[in-house]
């Protein structure tokens, strides 16, 4: 698969891959820093007699000392030691040139402290691009460690513990004060609970309900004012609006029943009218009933509206009553909003106090943890640590990783470029070799190749090789052609693209069949390209177009110089178009050609773009497709699929302009007898000893006879 996808792209992919790989490797070489390692030693000894003496078998004291060493290792790389070292006079100039944060992150990532097993040594190691900076930082780290966690720290630990306890007491007092403020806030606000978010939500729902009621009242008042303005009257306050349809139906249930009766009667009327007609007695009676029901409904509506207005419900909807109700609801809405605002202020103040309490509790927990750490550290104050060896400036880098990194980047770049070209080859599947046409499980059925003869001036033998390829192609076609008839065999040669060399293949096969003794006719049916007629200088001759319009094949055939080879040019009549190449016309034409020739080879335009190719393909005895080297196989797949859908006898594909690697495996040229005799005379070639011995025995026997 890789060979297929990268076929024809190997050179470009290799050049680009090597170029990109070299560039990336050079960049990686220059960007990979050289690290110089500087190291110093701390000696951690113990004054405890039990440690100095022979250790007990259980190793308890040894484990205690090892734990102490591990603690010192972690303290050397701690943040406070690193920060103190950066702020020291030793690293003042380095901090100014590099910046505090880059210097801090660099030390944090490259600083190493370790305790070689079974020793009292602590090795402090630091790597840097600058050898002098490496030694300076290492010594600064050891000095800062000695200042912060050195031997004379017993009093410092006690003072620190006292300060932490005092600060912890202040935090407890502050937390108690904040909690009392919370309790006073709850007591003064008359709220039973501290979380009033539920009350706030309930107040918000009440406000939404009041707003909806005010909107409904405003709608009623606007309707009354509009009606009074329309009648040219002033609003006195006693006006009652007409009830809405929904209010009227709730007030008088008979309205809904009458409407349902009318709807059912109308459905029944529509059903019977389609069968009985408009003049039938039942239809007339049913129509009268519907009209009577509608009149009753109107009377009920008017009566219900009058009773609604004169009743208590209507009086409550008067302009004055609605205005008074709006004022009351507005006051309630204002009161609920004030209550909700007070609750929100209470909740915000309570939450603020709670956040302060939680922050102080976190600070107290940090102080408790620090106090515990100091108490553990206090138990080790009898241990002594001293600087055993200061760090020196290294003469050479510790490890030069530029080579392996550059090689890795080079390989990755080459693989990346090859991968990109592999993806390109997967999308754009071009054909550069015959093996690619044979990889598709027989879908294309490659018949053979035609060499690239553009180098014939430099390699004269390529012309003979090319004709041998064509003759072998003809023999293969003869062995697999589908329709074997007593009459002439008609073959179509087309291609997926323009310029695939189909016309050249038509001429070469025509010469091959003619030289084999078959009476052969070449037919140019490419109405657009007309390349066959052009290549044989027959554009000024009548031909296929005239046959389609007038008939008469004999007059349109042109005998070529090769014996048994004839041509039917495309013709001159511009009134004949490819749309006229219908199946019945093609069948009649082919019937006459079969009666006159052994083989007829048709040249059409590209199969996917020409109009005339499809009716011809469905009527011929065999179809061959030509594909130029370097062209995509995707259109070729479409052409093969179209031929199968037409039930056209597809024979296979021929690779045109093939390389030597393709036609070297398909054809060979035997040496002439003159060349063999010449090689034997010069000693380049020797006869077989076994055959010579047999020939000599045969000669002696004949002589004896």
Steps between C-alpha positions, in 0.01 A plus 500: 500500500782743587666434166171563321418825684850643452542386139614790284556711809805327645750753366308808614414341835863398555639840405247688712537257789880519499493879460246553778678245716835674454349841579314375809804305617716813465244705693475230770882486521522875552203523737596207724689652794827365632457442873792529741461311828639637824470315831578562866493276808335539838601269786223411746650333809335415834609565860260246640706236682259226407560579135876523530517166678434172331145499379249256642387208293154637438645808324262742670762770554638459148154552363461812713821647360399410145170674556687806619717496184193472278347796682809711431496399133142626467585820688786580260257506203222679689356831382627703793862389441478576126338842558762588762780398263361716217475802732857453627791722393660207315219484243412870490665558162356175358149595617531841333613351167255206481203622704362360822236263366710340218785452746266349760338255255842402363639422846179318601515271196876428492599493868566151637586394856570136579645284773728219378383183672693405810678836538453822695552711191242716327597589143358824359501506118396772258526518119511822298606626156758726668766307697568793733127541570473127578766524776362831633145365532618177664701688765215748557254215559732335756563830681127582513425156636762542773355842594141378519532139617856490634627387842440818713130498466372367834407845633364600160263204501374584850441865407323398185276258690404775747419740218288236327305426821438872560382547143281190528331645812430826317335307218279305746391826665419652161298194396294516823434869443380435146268223617348730764440760231319233295279409796419865574413550134254210505345618831455863390352404162221287652596218265473151640766356266825639362437383143212712366543413134169310509319805640656717231373261230150502652496882507615507139211271400250726679639804317462317168135419585425862592660623178281263296186625683598865435552425130154341479337798675683743269368308201140533634539874573648563154210315338246714692677826411524400133128420489407832664724693260343318207151603624614857571432476873706570808589237758281538811618192690181295473581360156504122480682337208344233287590154624757303306401181324663290770325693780165472322534122454588457868200717600250327266584126438220471241713690249753220480223240459332695219830544316565127519148430365558737206838337424351148502201606285729665245715185478184292448373749239828483306493120506135471380529781243761311300259206466150661489557842344390847607129460408427191706249538780735373769766751392252787514373396845854461634594842362198654672595332829856641477369851435261471795778379729724789391217746573453345843878523563501870412204564731668311784824698447319836517299396807810361674699818430224717649471282809884495539517881495208544742623232736771520770773366268444779248482770766836384637642557147389863488762767431487631860526157661786397272687824578463443873613138469804609298602743777471229766701249296767765426542564872535127566756471220705785645487343847615158366788660311619680813479177698695313229770771494535480880532122483762527227703750704478269801614200293794692349619622841465153652691337213776762525547415868501129417772550237713689751457216752604238243804704391617532862445127558722426199769732639473324836538157335817621321644623831413169668677308224805724528506454877488122461786516249712707738435255785622213280803703392579592864564134581796500256687804627775275637590410142781709349531602135805668352625580152750235402588622150402817318398492135763583238468626143472197266747480211281307253130435453350207682315344206484620140154399379511704182600204282224256607239776496607619155491142367157444652365826355650413161333158498168642621507766227568243229221275631265800518564598138461139387175480696368817335583366155341167597177683587519695174546172314201351682277788391648552152561142382711548189636223281876489450556127448316196371510334842262769628240392244544139609451572872123565477397132506441475127273802485698668221636186325821646360561366148846645441705813451616730225848649560582869507653555154598862564860380557518308172775730370727397790383136519410376148419148624199640690302512172546123448416439864189714462372303202574173682288631789219581257520158331492327837205721599321391181563133577365544851188673370450214258518250785244670724256683270147425602306470173641261243296535182544396141455858397722797583598584858446859615711644776468838676806675640430789737651659811401682818693816407589699195863433404524145632634377165190313382539621141861381494385163635233481227760552226750256651240223541375570148848452355549187713176339380568600140855360511353175637285468184170628638303742290475788746308827504565797730195717569533853639185573704650772720276788395686752717866398497517337150857404588508181287404687184743778589796268563443332159439834319143403410307796640405611147351162404132398535436220741284397795280810503407450135431130559262585785317756287510346151627140533751347262795356692709405196540859385609618845779247561862605440767237441818568696855417400504183709341209317163386642464827696219749431372818665158657531571867591267707713362685199419858401125549546458745791126429514569153641552515876582231760138508614413316176708197606200308627505127571306401186725716281809347659365145458428555128847648445670214685301240306642632172855526640487141630418378153802671343782471757651245734573760764355848557666726758298801616659817640268718713539790737566441871242260639385726780469817294386409149142449386571242233703260716213340695278380209811372323625320812168317540513372140863392448653157564772624735610818681859592587596803710832681465654671804806721488771453761455745787123536462253437783331160531179643649349606162614163362293326770196709400546407133525127581190527721307679221598230250380224733170685551457510118584128478775603261769230439789661686830335403748694713729801523831581328763711678637757258839675515630223727848495654768244417436321830149413376562388144824319589291235678246478220709472185850405395695507174705198394849557365550465126716213363760749374539642849530146647772401246686823572495437876625140450785623281613757757469256790222688672262209444590129516312198378367247748749217553233230533330591173841517325583149623170363371552676165850346463367147571226548243756621240730194554207264470394656171859480373521128585176432320 
